[in-house]
Amino acid sequence: MRSDLVVTGLGTIGPHGAGVEALAAGLAQSRVVRCEVDQSPAWHPAQPARFAGRVDPAQLKPWIDAAKARRQSLPSRLAVAAGRMAFEDAGLERAARAGRDVAVSLGTAFGPNDFTAKLLDQIAGAGPQSASPFLFMESVANAHAGQVALDSELRGANITVVQREASGLLALIQGAACFDDGACELALVGMVDEMGSLTHGMLDQYAALSRGAAGGGELGRAFDAGRDGFFAAEGATLLVLERASDAAARGARVRARITGAVRANDPSAPRTDWGSGVAHLSAALARGMQRHGLSPADFDAVVSGASGSRRGDWLEAQVLKRVLGAEALPTVLAPKATLGEFGGGFLGAAILALSSPFGPTPGFESIDPELGIRPHDGRELAPPQRLLVSSLAAGGAAAWLFVDAP
């Protein structure tokens, strides 16, 4: 991956609202936005998790065309809105993109489940001949990336990554790779997911969600001794990537520099959970740091993918301690405790960590002695110059980014 790529645009929409300012305010205030999930379709188990981070539909209206929206699933509408915001933030309106090769690389953990369920209901109820082509077009995982390209008239490579919690970072890495072989001049990268009744219910069936067992309501208590699962959320976050020289030539504001990336896979992971491959993942990260000439002391902070998952946070903690040193860990930010798991907010938080304050980690009360990590407590921090962004997924995928201040 090229080491001269910069982030010049950030578009985001989620439970906290639409736009960079809304996301930054939510992180600074440690504000968890929750709404009750409709359980009438009976996807949930007995004594279910009740809440998720949902997008207020009114937040979408300024960013999407009503006529187009009728033909799009919710994830596609979220991605289109975030893509428009990202280009606006980068100062790249349609005229400035015309004639340029622009790649789209989007991650999604689950794809458009609600539209898929509607399609299957049609087939089950009236046979295959009843299947709606309209629903089918929006039932595939790459529908979101396609809709973004159509909306913004982008004719470059179109990539979709489906690797659960690591999808956002891996999509960014795939988009960055398009620059290596000259396949693009710009890239729009990020993550999108919905969190309707079906997805929320299935996650709850797997006992993945917090049910508030530790008191204080349903929260993703990242790294906490009493964590009982993550808090699920929806949304979309997209970034504009371009070469540093191109950004400088047009006088663009730079939000962050992407200076390196590492990918790995934990062979010990089962399909639906995190594995125990601490040594394997730690070695992969350490080798990647060495390739980029980095040492543990070079990082001012870690933006961790810890979410309150029992197994996921354990694995994250062990890898960070082994590679960076248990006694010398930099500040560990855990934005998923505020933003929830999925929906791409984590990717936006990683970029904002270079310039915006973070409040205390919601739900953290006591150190788990097996993990030994106390996430950020809200004290004022000097602006970091270099971040390690970490994302480990159920099923084994792993990704890390090295992100520098402008």
C-alpha positions as CSV (number, residue, x, y, z in Angstrom):
1,M,0.0,0.0,0.0
2,R,1.3,3.5,-0.8
3,S,2.5,5.6,2.1
4,D,1.6,8.9,0.5
5,L,-2.1,8.8,0.8
6,V,-4.1,11.3,2.7
7,V,-7.7,11.7,3.9
8,T,-9.3,14.8,2.5
9,G,-12.9,14.1,3.0
10,L,-15.1,12.6,5.8
11,G,-18.8,11.9,5.5
12,T,-20.7,10.2,8.3
13,I,-24.2,9.5,9.4
14,G,-25.3,7.5,12.4
15,P,-27.2,7.5,15.7
16,H,-25.6,10.8,16.6
17,G,-26.8,12.6,13.4
18,A,-25.4,13.5,10.1
19,G,-22.0,15.1,9.5
20,V,-18.6,15.4,11.2
21,E,-19.7,17.9,13.8
22,A,-22.4,15.5,15.1
23,L,-20.0,12.6,15.4
24,A,-17.4,14.8,17.1
25,A,-19.9,16.1,19.6
26,G,-21.1,12.5,20.4
27,L,-17.5,11.4,21.1
28,A,-16.6,14.4,23.2
29,Q,-19.8,14.0,25.3
30,S,-19.5,10.2,25.5
31,R,-23.2,10.2,24.5
32,V,-24.7,6.9,23.7
33,V,-27.8,7.3,21.5
34,R,-30.3,4.4,21.8
35,C,-33.7,3.6,20.6
36,E,-36.0,0.6,21.1
37,V,-35.9,-2.0,18.4
38,D,-39.2,-3.4,17.0
39,Q,-39.5,-7.0,18.3
40,S,-42.9,-7.8,16.8
41,P,-41.4,-9.9,14.0
42,A,-40.2,-12.3,16.8
43,W,-36.6,-12.6,15.7
44,H,-35.4,-12.1,19.2
45,P,-35.0,-14.7,22.0
46,A,-36.8,-14.5,25.3
47,Q,-35.6,-11.7,27.6
48,P,-33.9,-9.9,24.6
49,A,-31.7,-7.0,24.2
50,R,-34.1,-4.1,23.5
51,F,-32.0,-1.2,22.2
52,A,-29.8,-0.3,19.2
53,G,-28.2,2.8,17.7
54,R,-30.5,3.8,14.8
55,V,-30.4,6.6,12.3
56,D,-33.2,9.2,12.4
57,P,-34.7,9.1,8.9
58,A,-35.1,12.8,8.9
59,Q,-31.3,13.1,8.9
60,L,-31.1,11.6,5.5
61,K,-33.5,13.9,3.7
62,P,-31.0,16.7,2.9
63,W,-28.6,14.2,1.3
64,I,-30.7,11.9,-0.9
65,D,-33.1,12.2,-3.7
66,A,-36.6,11.1,-2.8
67,A,-37.2,9.4,-6.2
68,K,-34.0,7.5,-6.0
69,A,-34.5,6.6,-2.3
70,R,-37.7,4.6,-3.1
71,R,-35.5,2.2,-5.1
72,Q,-32.8,1.8,-2.4
73,S,-32.4,-0.2,0.7
74,L,-31.6,1.7,3.9
75,P,-27.9,0.8,3.8
76,S,-27.7,2.1,0.2
77,R,-29.3,5.4,1.3
78,L,-26.9,5.7,4.2
79,A,-23.9,5.1,2.0
80,V,-25.1,7.5,-0.7
81,A,-25.6,10.2,1.9
82,A,-22.2,9.6,3.5
83,G,-20.5,9.6,0.1
84,R,-22.1,13.0,-0.8
85,M,-20.9,14.4,2.5
86,A,-17.4,13.1,2.0
87,F,-17.0,14.7,-1.4
88,E,-18.4,18.0,-0.1
89,D,-16.0,17.9,2.8
90,A,-13.1,17.2,0.4
91,G,-14.1,20.1,-1.9
92,L,-14.6,17.7,-4.8
93,E,-17.9,18.5,-6.3
94,R,-19.0,16.7,-9.5
95,A,-17.2,19.0,-11.8
96,A,-13.9,18.5,-9.9
97,R,-14.3,14.7,-10.3
98,A,-15.3,14.6,-13.9
99,G,-13.1,12.5,-16.1
100,R,-11.1,11.1,-13.2
101,D,-10.9,7.4,-12.1
102,V,-12.5,7.2,-8.7
103,A,-12.6,3.8,-7.0
104,V,-15.3,2.8,-4.5
105,S,-14.4,0.3,-1.7
106,L,-17.1,-0.3,0.9
107,G,-17.2,-2.7,3.8
108,T,-20.3,-4.2,5.3
109,A,-20.7,-6.7,8.1
110,F,-24.1,-8.1,7.0
111,G,-25.3,-6.4,3.9
112,P,-29.0,-5.4,3.3
113,N,-30.7,-8.0,5.5
114,D,-34.1,-6.3,5.6
115,F,-34.5,-6.3,1.8
116,T,-33.2,-9.9,1.6
117,A,-35.8,-11.0,4.1
118,K,-38.5,-9.3,2.1
119,L,-37.3,-11.1,-1.0
120,L,-37.3,-14.5,0.7
121,D,-40.8,-13.9,2.1
122,Q,-42.0,-13.3,-1.4
123,I,-40.5,-16.5,-2.7
124,A,-41.7,-18.6,0.3
125,G,-45.2,-17.2,0.0
126,A,-45.9,-17.3,-3.7
127,G,-43.0,-19.2,-5.3
128,P,-39.8,-18.2,-7.2
129,Q,-41.8,-16.5,-10.0
130,S,-43.0,-13.9,-7.5
131,A,-39.4,-12.6,-6.7
132,S,-39.1,-8.9,-7.2
133,P,-36.2,-7.8,-9.4
134,F,-36.3,-4.6,-7.5
135,L,-35.7,-6.3,-4.2
136,F,-33.1,-8.7,-5.6
137,M,-31.0,-5.8,-6.8
138,E,-30.8,-4.5,-3.3
139,S,-30.4,-7.9,-1.6
140,V,-26.7,-8.4,-2.4
141,A,-23.8,-7.2,-0.3
142,N,-22.3,-5.0,-3.1
143,A,-25.6,-3.0,-3.7
144,H,-24.4,-0.1,-1.5
145,A,-21.1,0.4,-3.4
146,G,-23.0,0.2,-6.7
147,Q,-25.5,2.8,-5.6
148,V,-22.8,5.2,-4.4
149,A,-21.1,4.9,-7.8
150,L,-24.3,5.5,-9.7
151,D,-25.3,8.5,-7.5
152,S,-21.9,10.2,-7.8
153,E,-21.2,9.1,-11.4
154,L,-18.0,7.2,-10.5
155,R,-16.6,4.9,-13.1
156,G,-13.6,3.4,-11.3
157,A,-13.1,0.0,-9.6
158,N,-16.0,-1.0,-7.4
159,I,-15.2,-3.2,-4.4
160,T,-17.1,-4.7,-1.5
161,V,-15.5,-6.2,1.6
162,V,-17.5,-8.5,3.9
163,Q,-15.4,-9.3,7.0
164,R,-17.6,-8.4,9.9
165,E,-16.0,-6.0,12.4
166,A,-12.9,-5.5,10.3
167,S,-14.8,-4.6,7.1
168,G,-14.2,-0.9,7.4
169,L,-10.4,-1.0,7.8
170,L,-10.1,-3.8,5.2
171,A,-12.2,-1.8,2.7
172,L,-9.9,1.2,3.2
173,I,-6.9,-1.0,2.6
174,Q,-8.4,-2.4,-0.6
175,G,-9.3,1.1,-1.8
176,A,-5.7,2.3,-1.1
177,A,-4.4,-0.6,-3.1
178,C,-6.1,0.8,-6.2
179,F,-3.5,3.6,-6.2
180,D,-0.6,1.1,-6.3
181,D,-1.2,0.0,-9.9
182,G,-2.6,3.2,-11.2
183,A,-6.2,2.0,-11.2
184,C,-7.5,5.2,-9.6
185,E,-6.8,8.9,-8.9
186,L,-9.3,9.1,-6.0
187,A,-10.9,6.5,-3.8
188,L,-14.1,6.6,-1.7
189,V,-13.7,4.1,1.1
190,G,-15.7,3.2,4.3
191,M,-18.3,1.0,5.9
192,V,-22.1,0.8,6.0
193,D,-24.6,-1.3,7.9
194,E,-28.2,-1.3,9.0
195,M,-29.5,-2.6,12.3
196,G,-33.1,-3.6,11.9
197,S,-35.1,-6.1,13.8
198,L,-33.7,-9.1,11.8
199,T,-30.0,-8.3,12.2
200,H,-30.5,-7.2,15.8
201,G,-32.5,-10.3,16.7
202,M,-30.0,-12.7,15.1
203,L,-27.1,-11.1,17.0
204,D,-29.1,-11.4,20.1
205,Q,-29.8,-15.1,19.4
206,Y,-26.0,-15.6,19.4
207,A,-25.8,-13.8,22.8
208,A,-23.5,-11.2,21.2
209,L,-25.4,-8.1,22.5
210,S,-25.3,-6.4,25.9
211,R,-28.5,-6.9,27.9
212,G,-27.5,-4.7,30.7
213,A,-26.7,-7.6,33.0
214,A,-24.0,-5.5,34.8
215,G,-26.5,-2.7,35.6
216,G,-26.7,0.7,34.0
217,G,-28.5,-0.4,30.9
218,E,-27.4,-1.9,27.6
219,L,-23.9,-0.7,26.9
220,G,-20.8,-1.9,25.1
221,R,-18.5,-1.8,28.1
222,A,-15.2,-1.9,26.3
223,F,-12.4,-3.7,28.3
224,D,-14.6,-3.6,31.5
225,A,-14.6,-6.6,33.9
226,G,-18.4,-6.6,33.7
227,R,-18.8,-6.4,29.9
228,D,-21.6,-8.6,28.6
229,G,-21.7,-8.0,24.9
230,F,-21.6,-5.1,22.5
231,F,-24.2,-2.4,21.7
232,A,-25.2,-2.7,18.0
233,A,-25.6,0.3,15.7
234,E,-26.2,1.3,12.1
235,G,-24.9,4.1,9.9
236,A,-22.3,4.8,7.3
237,T,-18.9,6.5,7.2
238,L,-17.0,7.2,4.0
239,L,-13.6,8.8,3.5
240,V,-12.0,10.4,0.4
241,L,-8.4,9.2,-0.2
242,E,-6.0,10.8,-2.6
243,R,-2.3,11.2,-3.1
244,A,-0.7,13.8,-1.0
245,S,0.8,15.6,-4.0
246,D,-2.7,15.8,-5.7
247,A,-4.2,17.2,-2.5
248,A,-1.4,19.8,-2.2
249,A,-1.8,20.8,-5.8
250,R,-5.4,21.8,-5.3
251,G,-4.9,23.3,-1.9
252,A,-7.1,20.7,-0.1
253,R,-7.4,20.4,3.7
254,V,-5.8,17.2,4.9
255,R,-7.5,15.4,7.8
256,A,-5.1,12.5,8.2
257,R,-2.2,10.7,6.5
258,I,-2.5,6.9,6.0
259,T,1.1,5.8,6.3
260,G,0.7,2.0,6.5
261,A,-1.5,-1.0,7.0
262,V,-1.3,-4.6,8.1
263,R,-3.8,-7.5,7.4
264,A,-3.9,-10.9,9.0
265,N,-6.2,-13.8,9.8
266,D,-6.6,-15.8,13.0
267,P,-6.7,-19.5,11.9
268,S,-8.0,-20.5,15.4
269,A,-11.2,-18.4,15.0
270,P,-14.5,-20.3,14.6
271,R,-17.1,-18.9,12.2
272,T,-19.1,-16.9,14.7
273,D,-16.6,-15.9,17.4
274,W,-13.1,-14.6,18.0
275,G,-10.2,-17.0,18.2
276,S,-7.3,-17.4,20.6
277,G,-4.5,-16.7,18.1
278,V,-2.7,-14.1,20.1
279,A,0.8,-15.2,19.0
280,H,-0.2,-15.4,15.4
281,L,-1.8,-11.9,15.3
282,S,0.8,-10.3,17.4
283,A,3.6,-11.6,15.1
284,A,1.7,-10.2,12.0
285,L,1.3,-6.8,13.6
286,A,5.0,-6.7,14.8
287,R,6.2,-7.6,11.3
288,G,4.1,-5.0,9.7
289,M,5.4,-2.3,12.1
290,Q,9.0,-3.4,11.3
291,R,8.3,-3.1,7.6
292,H,7.2,0.5,8.1
293,G,10.1,1.3,10.4
294,L,7.9,1.7,13.4
295,S,8.4,0.8,17.1
296,P,5.9,0.7,19.9
297,A,7.2,4.1,21.2
298,D,6.2,5.8,18.0
299,F,2.4,5.6,18.7
300,D,0.8,8.3,20.8
301,A,-2.6,6.5,21.1
302,V,-4.5,3.4,20.0
303,V,-7.9,3.6,18.5
304,S,-9.1,0.2,19.6
305,G,-12.0,-1.9,18.1
306,A,-12.9,-3.1,21.6
307,S,-16.7,-3.1,21.9
308,G,-17.7,-4.9,25.1
309,S,-17.5,-8.4,23.6
310,R,-16.2,-10.9,26.1
311,R,-14.0,-12.8,23.6
312,G,-13.2,-9.9,21.2
313,D,-12.0,-7.5,23.9
314,W,-9.9,-10.3,25.5
315,L,-8.1,-10.9,22.1
316,E,-7.7,-7.2,21.4
317,A,-6.1,-6.6,24.8
318,Q,-3.7,-9.6,24.6
319,V,-2.5,-8.5,21.1
320,L,-2.0,-4.9,22.1
321,K,-0.1,-5.7,25.3
322,R,2.1,-8.3,23.5
323,V,3.1,-5.9,20.7
324,L,3.2,-2.5,22.4
325,G,4.2,-3.7,25.9
326,A,1.8,-4.2,28.9
327,E,3.6,-1.5,31.0
328,A,4.0,1.0,28.2
329,L,0.6,1.2,26.4
330,P,-0.2,4.6,25.1
331,T,-3.7,6.0,25.6
332,V,-6.3,3.5,24.4
333,L,-9.4,5.0,22.9
334,A,-12.5,2.7,22.6
335,P,-15.0,4.7,20.5
336,K,-17.4,1.8,20.0
337,A,-18.4,2.2,23.7
338,T,-20.0,5.4,22.5
339,L,-20.9,4.7,18.9
340,G,-21.8,1.1,19.0
341,E,-20.6,-1.8,16.9
342,F,-21.0,-1.7,13.1
343,G,-22.2,1.2,11.0
344,G,-18.8,2.7,10.3
345,G,-18.6,5.2,13.1
346,F,-15.4,3.6,14.3
347,L,-13.7,4.7,11.1
348,G,-14.8,8.3,11.5
349,A,-13.7,8.2,15.2
350,A,-10.2,7.1,14.1
351,I,-9.8,10.2,11.9
352,L,-11.3,12.5,14.4
353,A,-9.0,11.2,17.2
354,L,-6.2,13.3,15.6
355,S,-8.0,16.6,16.2
356,S,-11.1,16.2,18.4
357,P,-11.4,15.5,22.2
358,F,-12.9,12.2,23.4
359,G,-14.9,12.0,26.6
360,P,-14.6,9.2,29.1
361,T,-15.3,5.6,27.9
362,P,-19.0,4.9,28.6
363,G,-19.7,2.0,30.9
364,F,-16.1,1.4,32.0
365,E,-16.0,0.9,35.8
366,S,-13.4,-1.6,36.7
367,I,-10.3,-3.2,35.1
368,D,-10.5,-6.8,34.1
369,P,-7.4,-8.3,35.6
370,E,-7.0,-10.7,32.7
371,L,-7.1,-7.8,30.3
372,G,-5.2,-5.2,32.3
373,I,-6.3,-2.2,30.2
374,R,-8.0,1.0,31.4
375,P,-9.4,2.9,28.3
376,H,-9.4,6.6,28.1
377,D,-11.0,8.3,31.2
378,G,-11.8,11.6,29.6
379,R,-8.8,13.6,30.7
380,E,-7.5,16.2,28.2
381,L,-4.9,14.8,25.8
382,A,-2.3,16.4,23.7
383,P,-3.2,16.0,20.0
384,P,-1.6,12.7,18.9
385,Q,0.8,12.7,16.0
386,R,0.5,9.0,15.2
387,L,-2.2,6.4,15.9
388,L,-2.5,2.7,15.7
389,V,-6.0,1.8,14.6
390,S,-6.9,-1.8,15.5
391,S,-9.8,-4.0,14.3
392,L,-10.2,-7.7,15.0
393,A,-13.3,-9.5,13.8
394,A,-15.3,-12.6,14.7
395,G,-14.4,-15.2,12.2
396,G,-10.7,-14.3,12.2
397,A,-10.1,-11.2,10.0
398,A,-7.8,-8.6,11.4
399,A,-6.6,-5.2,10.2
400,W,-4.4,-2.4,11.6
401,L,-3.8,1.1,10.2
402,F,-1.0,3.5,10.9
403,V,-2.4,7.0,10.8
404,D,-0.5,10.2,11.1
405,A,-1.6,13.8,11.8
406,P,-1.6,16.1,8.8
